[in-house]
Amino acid sequence: MSSATPFSTTSPVTTSRAAIRLQSVGVDFPDPAGGTRTVLSDIDLEIPAGQFTALVGRSGCGKTTLLNMVAGLVEPTRGTVEVVGQPPREARGHLGFMLARDALLPWRSARRNVEYGLELRGIPRSERRQRARQWLDAVHLSDAENLWPWQLSQGMRQRVALARTWALDPAVLLMDEPFAALDAQTRLSVQNEFLRLWQSDRDRSVLFVTHDLGEAIALADRIILMGNGHILEDIEVGIDRPRDLELVTGDARYLELVELLRDRLR
């Protein structure tokens, strides 16, 4: 683990291999009382390929709207958004999306749930079956491939969702509180599974929304603190990798960042 390093607020990273780039972005939604309500304003953010970036902030600060905009589900009112150099909707083949709930299809076995995205992309049956088994094995669920979702624990279901996402071989992972619905022990187990997979293939970029400050610090390279639709802080985590999530909470930098973020959120 690293020793404590000075707190730093960095300007957006500039790189020719930006996975995600937002320039002067704003989003307005219709207001039920009439007119519009600004949800995001003056967002400039660049995430290089292979970086794990966490978005944190109070409820309603714009985190999920930003994530959905990168996914192509929300159109910016102003500014431009690029994902792997393309408009978000054109880049969807490069994206993987994980939510707080696993969203498994109850009429498909674990293996066929992992195959689902591959099937939509027209991957031949033999190849998608092989890839599904490969990723179920990677999350230690080889013996569960023929089980139905109702036969799986919540942690197992979320690992199936993780395998389903990874099977698509995405360049960019968009994750909206993917471990929030799990109990503490299961959450740590699934976080470790995810971090092990990601740290073994650092070319994938991650944009990760969470309310859990400790989770953001433990997992991410960089933390974007949001408030009232703006980026308030852009913070480098600075803890060495690979990380052991059971040990990282004792790292001096982890403890420093917990206090710093709590103070900013007050």
N, C-alpha and C positions, 0 to 999 in steps of 0.2 A: 504494500500500500504506500501511497505517497504521503509525504509530510504536508503540513498546511502550506498553502501558497497564497499570495496576496489576492484579495478579491479584485476582479477586473470586469469591467463592462466593455464589451467589444463591439465594434461596428460590424455590420453584416459582412460575412466572409466573401471575398471576391475570388472566383475560380472559373476556369473555362469548363469545368465539369460539374456545374451546378445541377443538382438533382431537382431542386425546387427554387424558383425565383419569383418573388413578388415585388413589384415596383409601384409605389404611390397608390396602393390599393385601398379602395373604400367600398363598403357595402351598406346600402340603405334598404330597409324593409318597410312595407306599408304599415302605418300606425292605425290601429282600430279607431282612434279618436279623430283621424283625418291627417293628411299629410304623410310624412315619412319619418322613420326613426333610424339614426345612424348606428350601425352595429360595429363596423370596423372603419377606421379612419387613418389615412397616411401610413399604411403598413409597407415597410421596406424590409425584406427578409430574403436572405440567400442561404441555402443549405447545400453544402458540397456533397458529392457522392461519398457514401460510406459513413456519414455522420449520423449519430443518434441524437435527435433534438426533442426535448420535452417542452410542451406548452402547459404552463400552470397559471392559476389566477382564480379569483372568486367566480362563483356561478354567475353567468350572464355577461362575462367580460369579453366574449367573442372567440373563445378557443375552438369550440366545435364548429362554429361558422367558418373559421379559417380552414379547419381540416376539411370540411365539406366543400369549400371552394377549391382546394387543391385536388379533391376527388372529382371535380366537375359537376357536383350536385347543386352548387350555388354559383351564380354568375356575379362577378364583381360589377359594381355600379361605376367605378372609376378604376383606372390603372390596368396593369397587365399581370397575368399569372402564367408561368411556364412550368411544366413538369417534364424533365429530361428533354428540354428544348422545344416542347410542343405545348399547344393549348391543352388544358386538362382532359377534355373529352377525347381528344385524339390520342392521349397518352394512357388511356385506361388499360390497355394491354400490358403496361409496365407496372401497374399498381396492384397491391394487395391491401385489403381492408379488413380490420378486425374490430368488433364491437364488444361492449360489456357482456352481451348475451351471445351464446355460441351460434344461434340461428341454424342449428342442424335440422335437416328435413326428416321428420319422424318416420316417413315411409321408406327411408334408405338406411342401409347398414352403415357402420362407421366407415368402412372402405369406400362404399359408393357415395357417401357424403364427401369424402376427400376427392373422389373422382369428378364431382359435379362441375366444378369450374373448368376442368380439363375437357369434359364432355361438351360444354357450351362453346369451347374454343375449337372443337372439331378434332381433338386428339384421338387417334385410333384406340379401340378398346384395349388391345393388349398393352399398349404403351401407358395408357392412363392407369390401368390396373397395376402395372409394375411400379409406376411413380407413386401411386397411393400407398402401396405396401412399403415402399422405401421410406416414405415420410411417416407412416404409422410406426415403423420400426425406429425411426429417429426420435420419436417422442415416447418410446417404450410402450407401444400399444399394439404390437404385432398380434398378440393373442386375442385382441378385441375386434379384429377386422370385421367379423360377421355378426357382431352384437348390434342391437337396435339402440337408438339414443336413449330410450326409456330404461335400458339396462345399464347405462353408464352413470357413474357419479358426475357431479358438476365439474370436478377437476378433470376427469377423463374427457368429458364433452368439450371442455375448452382446449384440451390438448388435440382433440380431433380437429377443432376449428383452426388451431395453429398449423397442424399438418396440411389441412385444406388450403390455407393461405400460402404456405411455403411451397406446395406442389406446383403452384402457378409460376414459380421462379420470378417473383416481382423484383424490379429494380428499386422500388420505393414501397415501404410499408406504412400505411396510415392506420393508426391505432387509437380508438376512442375508449379510454378506460377499460382495456380488455380484461383486466384482472379484478375489477372492482366488485364483481358479484360473488367472488370466492371468499371462503373463510380464511383466516390468517395463515394457517399451516398449509392449506392447499394453494393459496396465492403464492407463498414463497416457493413451493415446489414447481408451479407452472412458470413463475418468473425465472427460476433457474433453468428450466428447460428452454425457454425462449432465449435467454441470454447466452446459453451454451451454443445454440444454433446460430445466433447472430454473430457472436464473437469468432465463430469458425469460418465466417464468410462475410468479411467486413466491407464488401462492395455494395451491400444493400444499405440504402438510407432509410431512416425511421423518423416519422413525425408522430409523436406520442402525446396524447392528451391525458392529463391526470389531475385530480384534486389532491393527491397524496404527495406531499413535498419529499418525504423520505424515499418514495418509489422513484420520483424524478431524479433525485441526486444519485441513488444507487445504480440506476440503469443508464442514464444519459451522459453524453459528452458535453452537452450544452443545454441550458435552460432559458427559455423565453418566458419572462413574467409579463402577463397581460393585465390590463385594467381599463375599464371604460372604453373598450374598442381600440386601445393603443398598445404598443409595445413599451413597457416601462423599464425593463432591464433585459440585457442580453449577457448571460453569465456563462463563463467557461467552468465546467465542473473540475477538471484537473486531477482526477483520481485515476491512478494507473489501471491498465487492463492487462490480462483478464482479471475480473473481479469475482470475489466470493461474497454472495449477498448476505451470508451469515456473519461475515467479518467486516464488511464495508462500513457498517454502522459505528464501528469503533475508530474509523479513520478520522484524523483531526480535521481534514478538509470537509468531510461529511458533516461533522458537528458544527463547523463554522458556517456552512451553507444553510443548515437547518435554521440556525439563529438568524442569519441574514434574511432569508426568505420570510420567516415568521415576522420579522421586524418590518419588512417592506409591505406585507399584507395587512399589518395593523393600520 
